[in-house]
């Protein structure tokens, strides 16, 4: 027979082994024992590649820099750092008040941060009592400062300070960050006025309690 025709498959071959898939196509994987080895090898290579990519991604995530804090995300100041207290001076006693009482006024102003509440105001001396007007708790907001009239009364001259050198007020403050007790010194004028009031209350007094 003359002429050239299609090549017939040889013995031991199958038609799919010699099919041409066209230009640029990947060759078909071999069959038989060699084909199984090729498939296992290919799966192992792909698994190793995926693991390497995952490991590299985890390393990059772990070593990336922390994001900068957002503006305004810092914690508010402690209440004692956010409040200013100013001594304004003595206040005239009401008619008929005993000489053992002493009134003065302070101004409390919010310096920064959220509002602060004055939960309590006391003084450290055993021979004196204290009350405020308005009564605590008092809220100090951002609009205007608050003025508080403090009335002290001598209850026992023997335990009251004769000449207080550094008197202060104990104030319990609270804001959205914390509650804390803080002592405020009100300055030389307050020291002088308190000393004068104690001398008046306890002068020529030989008993344990002052006379009205």
C-alpha positions in Angstrom: 0.0 0.0 0.0 1.4 3.3 -1.0 0.8 6.7 0.7 1.0 8.1 4.3 -1.9 7.6 6.6 -2.5 7.9 10.4 -0.1 6.0 12.6 -1.8 3.0 14.1 -1.4 2.5 17.9 1.2 -0.1 18.7 0.9 -3.0 20.9 0.5 -2.2 24.6 -0.6 1.4 23.9 -4.0 3.1 24.3 -5.6 5.8 22.2 -5.6 8.3 25.0 -1.9 8.0 25.4 -1.1 9.5 22.0 -3.9 12.1 21.7 -2.5 15.5 20.8 -4.3 18.1 23.0 -3.2 21.0 20.8 -0.4 23.5 20.9 0.3 25.0 24.4 -1.6 22.4 26.3 0.0 20.7 29.3 1.0 17.1 28.6 -1.2 14.5 30.1 0.2 12.7 33.2 1.6 9.3 32.6 -0.5 6.3 33.5 0.4 3.2 35.4 3.0 3.0 38.2 4.8 6.0 36.9 1.5 8.0 36.8 0.7 7.2 40.4 4.2 8.3 41.5 3.9 11.5 39.5 0.5 12.3 41.2 1.8 11.7 44.7 4.9 13.8 44.0 2.7 16.6 42.6 0.5 16.6 45.7 3.4 16.7 48.1 4.9 19.7 46.2 1.6 21.6 46.3 1.1 20.9 50.1 4.6 22.2 50.8 4.0 25.3 48.8 0.7 26.1 50.6 2.4 25.6 54.0 5.2 27.9 53.1 2.8 30.6 52.0 0.8 30.3 55.2 3.9 30.4 57.3 5.2 33.5 55.5 1.8 35.2 55.9 1.8 34.4 59.7 5.3 35.7 60.1 4.4 39.0 58.3 1.2 39.4 60.5 3.2 38.7 63.7 5.9 41.2 62.8 3.9 44.0 61.4 4.0 47.2 63.5 1.1 48.0 65.9 -1.3 50.5 64.6 -0.9 54.0 66.1 -3.6 54.9 68.8 -6.5 56.9 67.5 -6.5 60.6 68.4 -8.6 61.2 71.5 -8.4 57.6 72.6 -6.2 58.3 75.7 -7.7 57.8 79.1 -9.2 60.8 80.9 -7.2 62.4 83.7 -7.6 61.3 87.3 -10.2 63.6 89.1 -7.6 65.2 91.4 -5.7 66.3 88.3 -8.8 67.6 86.6 -10.0 69.9 89.4 -8.7 73.3 90.6 -9.6 74.6 94.1 -9.3 78.3 95.0 -9.9 79.8 98.5 -12.1 82.9 98.1 -12.2 84.1 101.7 -14.4 84.2 104.8 -18.1 84.5 104.6 -20.1 86.5 107.2 -21.9 84.2 109.6 -25.7 84.3 109.7 -27.5 86.2 112.5 -27.3 84.4 115.8 -24.5 82.1 114.8 -22.2 80.9 117.6 -18.7 82.2 117.8 -17.4 78.7 117.5 -18.4 78.5 113.8 -16.3 79.7 110.9 -17.5 80.0 107.3 -15.5 80.4 104.2 -16.0 79.9 100.4 -14.0 78.0 97.8 -14.3 77.8 94.1 -13.9 74.5 92.2 -13.3 74.5 88.5 -12.9 71.7 86.0 -9.5 72.1 84.3 -9.8 69.2 81.8 -11.5 66.0 81.0 -15.1 64.8 81.8 -17.2 66.2 84.7 -16.0 65.5 88.2 -18.3 64.9 91.2 -17.3 66.0 94.7 -18.5 63.0 96.7 -17.4 64.2 100.2 -15.5 67.0 101.9 -13.9 66.7 105.3 -11.0 68.1 107.4 -8.3 66.2 109.3 -8.8 67.7 112.8 -10.7 65.8 115.5 -11.9 68.9 117.3 -13.7 70.4 114.2 -16.8 69.5 112.3 -17.6 70.5 108.7 -20.5 70.8 106.4 -21.0 72.2 102.9 -23.6 74.3 101.1 -24.6 72.9 98.7 -24.4 69.5 100.3 -22.3 66.9 98.7 -22.3 65.3 96.2 -21.7 68.3 94.0 -21.0 67.9 90.2 -18.4 70.1 88.6 -19.0 70.5 84.9 -17.4 72.3 82.0 -19.7 75.3 81.8 -19.1 77.3 84.9 -17.1 76.8 88.2 -19.0 76.0 91.3 -18.8 77.9 94.6 -19.1 76.0 97.8 -19.6 77.6 101.3 -17.9 75.5 104.0 -18.9 75.9 107.6 -16.5 74.6 110.3 -17.5 74.4 113.9 -15.2 73.9 116.9 -16.5 70.9 118.9 -13.5 70.4 121.3 -10.8 73.0 121.9 -8.4 70.5 123.4 -8.2 68.5 120.2 -8.5 71.4 117.8 -5.2 72.8 116.4 -4.0 75.9 118.3 -2.0 77.2 115.4 -2.5 75.2 112.2 0.6 75.5 110.1 -0.5 73.7 106.9 -4.2 73.1 107.0 -5.9 71.4 104.1 -9.3 69.9 103.0 -9.8 66.2 102.4 -12.0 65.8 99.3 -13.3 62.6 97.7 -13.6 63.0 93.9 -15.0 60.8 91.2 -15.0 60.9 87.4 -15.4 58.3 84.7 -11.9 57.1 85.3 -11.6 56.7 89.0 -12.6 57.7 92.5 -9.9 59.0 94.8 -9.3 60.9 98.0 -7.1 64.0 97.7 -6.0 66.7 100.1 -6.0 70.3 98.9 -4.0 73.1 100.6 -5.8 76.4 100.3 -2.8 78.8 100.9 -1.6 81.3 103.5 -4.8 83.4 103.6 -6.9 80.3 104.5 -4.3 79.4 107.2 -4.5 82.8 108.7 -8.3 83.0 108.7 -8.6 79.5 110.3 -6.1 80.4 113.0 -8.0 83.6 113.8 -11.3 81.7 114.0 -9.8 79.1 116.3 -8.4 81.7 118.6 -11.8 83.4 118.8 -13.7 80.1 119.4 -11.3 78.8 122.2 -10.1 82.0 123.9 -10.5 82.1 127.7 -12.0 78.6 127.6 -11.0 76.1 130.2 -13.6 73.4 129.4 -13.3 70.6 126.9 -16.1 72.1 124.8 -16.2 75.6 123.5 -18.9 78.0 124.6 -21.3 79.6 122.2 
